[in-house]
Amino acid sequence: MVHSAAPVILPSLLACDLANLASEANRVCPTKDDYVHLDVMDGHFVPNLTWGAPVVKCLRPHCKAFFDVHLMVTDPEFWIKDMKEAGADQFTFHIEATQDPRGLIAKIKEAGMKVGIALKPKTPASAVMEYAGEVDLVLCMTVEPGFGGQSFMHDIMPKVAEVRGAFPALNIQVDGGVGPDTIDHVAKAGANWIVAGSSVFKAQDPRATMRLMARSVEKHGNGKADADLTPPLASPSLPSSFLLPPTLPPCPAAQPALPPPPAPLLDQQQQQQQQQEGEGA
C-alpha cells in the first residue's frame, strides 16, 4: 500500500549482548540520525521483566540515537515523568493498559515526548482509530508481547493495512519476528517503522541488513522505482578487491599461438661426421 511515510529501522536492544549494552547500541546506531527501540516490561502486563528508567538513563549519555521506548506495563501513566527524565524521546503505551487513552496522550505530550500507541495481536485496529490522529505512531505487534525471538505473525498484516488505509501519512510500526525474510510483507501492508532484533544483532553486517529493510519500505511502501532507492551498503567483511565492478570488461582477444622454437643446431664436429658417413656409403 503506497504511502508517504519514510522508512525507519529500529534495532531492538533486547536482542543485543546486554553485558555490553552501550557498545552494542553504538555498533548498530552510532549517530543522532539513528533510532533504537527499548522494551520496558514490568512482569505484570506481560510475563517478563526487562529494564526500567534507571537503565535507560544510564544508556542515554553513551548513545546519540533517538530512544523509542515501548512500555509494556500496567498503569503507564506512572512512568511518564521517569522516562522523560531518563531521556526517552518517544513514549509508546498499550491501548489495553489504560482507561483514559486521550488523557494519557495529553500528559505524554506535555512532558515533551512523542507519543506512540500499541496494540497486542488480538486487539483490533478499531481500538485505536479514534486516537490515531492524535499520536505520532501506531504500533501493531506481530508477536505476543513479552519475549523476543518469536515467529512473525502474518495474520496481523490486514490490521496494518487497515490503519494505513485510514492514515496515509502516519508512522506505523511493527515489532516482532521482522527481518529480511519478512520485511516485504510488512512493507506491502503499509508499515514504515520497523523494529528488528535478532535479525539485526545476529547479522554479519547489521547496517547493511538495516539498509536492505529500509529499501523494501521505499519500494513497496513509498512506491519508488529500483533506480531511486537508497543504495545498498557493501559488506565491510570483504576487502574492496573482492567487490566486482558492476560491468566486467570484455576478455582480451586470444593471441595466436607462437611457432615452436627451432631445433638446436648441430655443432660443427657432428656435421662433419655425418658428411663423412655419407661419402663412405
C-alpha positions as CSV (number, residue, x, y, z in Angstrom):
1,M,0.0,0.0,0.0
2,V,1.7,3.2,-1.2
3,H,2.1,6.0,1.4
4,S,4.4,8.9,2.1
5,A,5.8,7.9,5.5
6,A,9.6,7.5,5.4
7,P,11.3,4.2,6.5
8,V,12.9,4.0,9.9
9,I,14.7,0.8,11.1
10,L,14.9,0.4,14.9
11,P,17.2,-2.3,16.3
12,S,15.6,-3.7,19.4
13,L,18.2,-3.6,22.2
14,L,16.5,-6.5,23.9
15,A,18.2,-8.8,21.4
16,C,21.8,-7.4,21.9
17,D,24.5,-8.6,24.2
18,L,23.2,-7.0,27.3
19,A,26.5,-7.2,29.1
20,N,27.7,-4.6,26.6
21,L,24.6,-2.5,26.1
22,A,26.2,0.8,25.3
23,S,28.7,-0.6,22.8
24,E,26.0,-2.8,21.2
25,A,23.8,0.3,20.7
26,N,26.5,2.2,19.1
27,R,27.6,-0.7,16.9
28,V,24.3,-0.6,15.1
29,C,23.2,3.0,15.7
30,P,26.2,5.3,16.0
31,T,24.6,8.7,15.0
32,K,21.9,11.1,16.1
33,D,20.0,10.2,13.0
34,D,19.6,6.6,14.1
35,Y,16.8,5.1,16.2
36,V,16.9,2.4,18.9
37,H,14.0,0.5,20.4
38,L,13.9,-0.1,24.1
39,D,11.3,-2.6,25.5
40,V,10.3,-1.9,29.1
41,M,8.4,-4.8,30.7
42,D,7.1,-4.9,34.2
43,G,6.4,-8.6,34.7
44,H,2.7,-7.8,35.2
45,F,1.3,-6.6,31.9
46,V,3.5,-9.1,30.2
47,P,5.2,-12.2,31.7
48,N,8.7,-10.9,31.5
49,L,10.9,-8.3,33.3
50,T,13.4,-6.2,31.5
51,W,14.7,-2.8,32.4
52,G,13.3,0.4,33.7
53,A,14.1,4.1,33.7
54,P,17.4,3.7,35.5
55,V,18.9,1.6,32.7
56,V,17.5,4.0,30.1
57,K,19.1,6.9,32.0
58,C,22.5,5.2,32.2
59,L,22.5,4.5,28.5
60,R,21.4,8.0,27.4
61,P,24.8,9.7,27.8
62,H,26.5,7.0,25.8
63,C,24.2,6.8,22.8
64,K,23.2,9.6,20.4
65,A,20.3,7.7,18.8
66,F,16.6,8.5,19.2
67,F,15.2,6.5,22.1
68,D,11.9,4.8,21.1
69,V,10.7,3.4,24.4
70,H,7.9,0.8,24.3
71,L,6.2,0.4,27.7
72,M,4.6,-3.0,28.2
73,V,3.5,-2.1,31.7
74,T,0.4,-1.7,33.8
75,D,-0.6,1.9,34.5
76,P,1.8,3.6,32.0
77,E,0.7,6.9,33.4
78,F,3.0,6.4,36.4
79,W,6.2,6.2,34.3
80,I,5.9,9.4,32.2
81,K,8.0,11.6,34.4
82,D,10.7,8.9,35.0
83,M,11.0,8.2,31.3
84,K,11.2,11.8,30.3
85,E,14.0,12.4,32.9
86,A,15.7,9.2,31.7
87,G,16.0,10.6,28.2
88,A,13.2,8.9,26.3
89,D,12.3,10.6,23.0
90,Q,9.1,8.7,22.3
91,F,6.8,7.0,24.8
92,T,4.7,4.2,23.4
93,F,2.0,2.8,25.6
94,H,-0.5,-0.1,25.1
95,I,-4.2,0.7,24.5
96,E,-5.0,-2.3,26.6
97,A,-3.2,-0.8,29.7
98,T,-5.1,2.4,30.2
99,Q,-8.7,3.5,30.9
100,D,-8.0,7.0,29.6
101,P,-6.0,6.9,26.3
102,R,-6.7,10.6,25.4
103,G,-5.7,11.9,28.8
104,L,-2.5,9.8,28.7
105,I,-1.7,11.1,25.2
106,A,-2.0,14.7,26.5
107,K,0.3,14.0,29.5
108,I,3.0,12.5,27.4
109,K,2.9,15.4,25.0
110,E,3.0,17.9,28.0
111,A,6.2,16.1,29.2
112,G,7.8,16.8,25.8
113,M,7.9,13.4,24.3
114,K,6.4,12.0,21.1
115,V,3.6,9.5,21.6
116,G,3.0,6.0,20.3
117,I,0.1,3.8,20.9
118,A,0.4,0.0,20.7
119,L,-1.9,-3.0,20.1
120,K,-1.5,-6.6,21.0
121,P,-2.0,-9.1,18.2
122,K,-5.6,-9.9,19.3
123,T,-6.6,-6.2,19.7
124,P,-8.5,-4.9,16.6
125,A,-7.4,-1.8,14.7
126,S,-10.7,-0.2,15.7
127,A,-9.5,0.1,19.3
128,V,-7.0,2.9,18.2
129,M,-8.8,4.5,15.3
130,E,-10.2,7.4,17.3
131,Y,-6.8,8.2,18.8
132,A,-4.5,7.6,15.8
133,G,-4.9,11.2,14.6
134,E,-3.5,12.5,17.9
135,V,-0.4,10.4,18.1
136,D,2.9,10.2,16.3
137,L,2.9,6.4,15.8
138,V,0.7,3.3,15.9
139,L,2.5,0.0,16.8
140,C,1.0,-3.2,15.6
141,M,2.6,-6.1,17.5
142,T,3.5,-9.0,15.2
143,V,4.2,-11.4,18.1
144,E,2.7,-11.7,21.5
145,P,4.5,-9.0,23.7
146,G,6.8,-10.2,26.4
147,F,9.6,-12.1,24.8
148,G,12.0,-11.7,21.8
149,G,12.8,-14.3,19.1
150,Q,9.2,-15.3,18.4
151,S,7.9,-16.2,14.9
152,F,6.4,-13.5,12.8
153,M,2.5,-13.5,12.7
154,H,1.5,-13.0,9.0
155,D,-2.2,-12.6,10.0
156,I,-1.5,-9.2,11.5
157,M,-0.9,-7.7,8.1
158,P,-4.6,-6.9,7.4
159,K,-4.6,-4.8,10.6
160,V,-1.6,-2.9,9.4
161,A,-3.2,-2.3,6.1
162,E,-6.4,-1.1,7.8
163,V,-4.6,1.5,9.8
164,R,-2.6,2.6,6.8
165,G,-5.7,3.0,4.7
166,A,-7.2,5.3,7.2
167,F,-4.0,7.3,7.9
168,P,-1.7,7.6,4.8
169,A,0.9,9.8,6.4
170,L,1.0,8.2,9.9
171,N,4.1,6.3,11.2
172,I,3.0,2.7,11.6
173,Q,5.4,0.4,13.5
174,V,5.6,-3.4,13.5
175,D,7.5,-5.3,16.2
176,G,8.3,-9.0,16.4
177,G,9.9,-11.5,14.0
178,V,10.7,-8.9,11.3
179,G,13.8,-9.4,9.3
180,P,15.0,-9.8,5.6
181,D,12.7,-12.8,5.1
182,T,9.5,-10.9,6.3
183,I,10.2,-7.3,5.5
184,D,8.4,-7.3,2.2
185,H,5.2,-8.5,3.8
186,V,5.1,-5.6,6.3
187,A,6.3,-3.1,3.7
188,K,3.5,-4.0,1.4
189,A,0.9,-3.8,4.2
190,G,2.0,-0.2,4.9
191,A,4.4,-0.3,7.9
192,N,7.3,2.1,7.8
193,W,8.8,1.9,11.3
194,I,10.4,-1.5,11.5
195,V,11.6,-2.9,14.9
196,A,14.2,-5.7,14.3
197,G,16.0,-7.5,17.0
198,S,17.8,-10.8,16.3
199,S,17.8,-10.2,12.5
200,V,20.0,-7.1,13.1
201,F,22.2,-8.1,16.0
202,K,22.9,-11.6,14.7
203,A,23.6,-10.4,11.2
204,Q,27.1,-10.5,9.8
205,D,26.6,-6.9,8.7
206,P,23.9,-5.2,10.8
207,R,24.0,-1.8,9.0
208,A,23.7,-3.5,5.6
209,T,20.7,-5.5,6.9
210,M,19.0,-2.4,8.1
211,R,19.6,-0.7,4.8
212,L,18.1,-3.7,3.0
213,M,14.9,-3.4,5.0
214,A,14.7,0.3,4.5
215,R,14.9,-0.2,0.8
216,S,12.0,-2.6,1.0
217,V,9.8,0.1,2.6
218,E,10.9,2.6,0.0
219,K,10.0,0.2,-2.8
220,H,6.8,-1.5,-1.6
221,G,5.6,1.3,0.7
222,N,6.7,4.5,-0.9
223,G,6.4,3.2,-4.4
224,K,9.9,4.1,-5.5
225,A,11.5,2.6,-8.6
226,D,14.6,0.4,-8.1
227,A,16.8,3.1,-9.6
228,D,15.5,5.6,-7.0
229,L,16.1,3.5,-3.9
230,T,18.8,4.4,-1.4
231,P,21.9,2.5,-2.5
232,P,22.6,-0.8,-0.6
233,L,25.6,-0.9,1.7
234,A,28.6,-3.1,0.6
235,S,29.6,-5.6,3.3
236,P,32.7,-4.5,5.2
237,S,33.6,-8.1,5.8
238,L,35.1,-8.3,2.3
239,P,38.1,-6.3,1.1
240,S,37.4,-3.9,-1.7
241,S,39.4,-6.1,-4.1
242,F,36.7,-8.7,-3.7
243,L,33.9,-6.4,-4.8
244,L,33.4,-6.9,-8.5
245,P,32.6,-3.8,-10.7
246,P,29.0,-3.5,-12.0
247,T,30.2,-4.4,-15.5
248,L,33.2,-6.5,-16.1
249,P,35.5,-5.6,-19.1
250,P,35.4,-8.0,-22.0
251,C,38.1,-10.7,-22.0
252,P,41.0,-9.8,-24.3
253,A,41.1,-11.5,-27.7
254,A,43.1,-14.7,-27.7
255,Q,46.6,-14.3,-29.1
256,P,47.8,-16.6,-31.9
257,A,50.0,-19.4,-30.8
258,L,53.7,-18.8,-31.2
259,P,55.6,-21.2,-33.6
260,P,57.6,-23.9,-31.9
261,P,61.2,-22.9,-31.3
262,P,63.7,-24.2,-34.0
263,A,65.6,-27.4,-33.4
264,P,69.0,-26.8,-31.9
265,L,71.8,-26.6,-34.5
266,L,74.3,-29.4,-34.5
267,D,77.8,-28.4,-33.7
268,Q,80.5,-28.4,-36.5
269,Q,82.0,-31.8,-35.4
270,Q,78.7,-33.6,-35.7
271,Q,78.1,-32.1,-39.1
272,Q,81.5,-33.3,-40.4
273,Q,80.9,-36.8,-39.1
274,Q,77.5,-37.0,-40.8
275,Q,79.2,-35.8,-44.1
276,Q,82.0,-38.5,-44.0
277,E,79.5,-41.2,-43.3
278,G,77.5,-40.1,-46.4
279,E,80.6,-40.2,-48.6
280,G,81.6,-43.7,-47.4
281,A,78.3,-45.0,-48.4
